């Protein structure tokens, strides 16, 4: 039985247009994300077979595939939730409070400086990757990571709360080679309520997780 399943999109394919076209979202979710889900499940099956047969000739490739596909599945699952058709603005919650806004100001200097760092990290990714805002449980701080593929260049234990997909499949049909324009437009669909919620959950559940008992 499959361990991982493709989550439903929380909106219609065209809900993020004109920032991201319905065609891109449909392909991105139904084909690309689905392939990572299948890849993660297939790799788990292959590892089970390796254990059963005590045959380890492919262990390096299998572990690499597991990291790649599982991380792709996790990041895309967050990505869909991080966006909404009526998003954008700054990270204030419905009730006007701003726990995340305060943390961003404290850890990055200001919202504008944070925005510049995440934009740069996303737009300058070499090859395929992501720009990620993550909660880092050892220090209890927010950090920006520039992730290679789905799994490289990551601080161990950090929890992604806002992710910008900078793979070409995320924008090329619409933005062609203008990755900077795509990243700039992404800010107009950020679902800050979702990012706020993720920040609070990460802080509540993961603070102290990496400290020695
Ligand atoms: Fe993607």
Boltz pocket constraint, residues with backbone or C-beta under 6 A from the ligand:
constraints:
  - pocket:
      binder: B
      contacts: [[A, 28], [A, 32], [A, 76], [A, 165], [A, 167], [A, 169], [A, 170]]
      max_distance: 6.0
